[in-house]
Amino acid sequence: MEVTAPESTVVEDGDSAVTDDLSLAAGDATSTDASDDADEDEDDEDGPENPLETEAEVAADYLEELLDIADLDGDIDTFIEGDRAHVSIVSESQVLVGPDGSVLDALQELTRLAVMTETGNRSRLMLDVAGYRDTRRQQLLEVASGAVERVRSGGERVSLEPMNPFERKIVHDAVAAAGLVSESEGEEPRRHVVVLPAS
């Protein structure tokens, strides 16, 4: 008895050939699946970036260009903390800080506008130059601590110097951590924090 191998039927269709050979079909499916998996892996690698990282990158590019135009030295560091992108210009120069951080505040607003123009989203990015904000934070924590002690010992409210929103928030947080209450009073640029006695 003669044994014959299963036949493959090939149908010619123009330039292409179609086969019903099961082994070939299985092989084609395997290679297609592998190709699809590779495509999915590439998609995963090119997935959407964290929007805060995008903000930081856009801000860093903007500030690098500004430093070049102004012929100022400085390295740029970026990091994400909580729900905010942070960018720092590491420099010995105080030119971009200005009196009481006024130039820094203006530069921060310009950088936020540059980010918003590029991304289409409002930015809450925080900019620091030459460690000014870190130093100022420590000063404000000492101011808040002193105000808390004065309120506790004298029993009367204490008004502090005018501060910008960033500075007021640091004081409010420190006062709350000490178990007292504070409020902001006045209009910009004279808006300030008042520490209240415990009720």
HELIX and SHEET records of a PDB file:
HELIX    1   1 LEU A   22  GLU A   45  1                                  24    
HELIX    2   2 PRO A   51  ALA A   70  1                                  20    
HELIX    3   3 PRO A   99  GLY A  101  5                                   3    
HELIX    4   4 SER A  102  THR A  119  1                                  18    
HELIX    5   5 TYR A  132  GLY A  154  1                                  23    
HELIX    6   6 PRO A  165  ALA A  177  1                                  13    
SHEET    1   A 2 VAL A  10  ASP A  13  0                                        
SHEET    2   A 2 SER A  16  THR A  19 -1                                        
SHEET    1   B 3 ASP A  75  GLU A  81  0                                        
SHEET    2   B 3 ARG A  84  VAL A  90 -1                                        
SHEET    3   B 3 MET A 126  VAL A 129  1                                        
SHEET    1   C 3 VAL A 158  PRO A 162  0                                        
SHEET    2   C 3 HIS A 192  LEU A 196 -1                                        
SHEET    3   C 3 VAL A 181  GLU A 185 -1                                        
END                                                                             
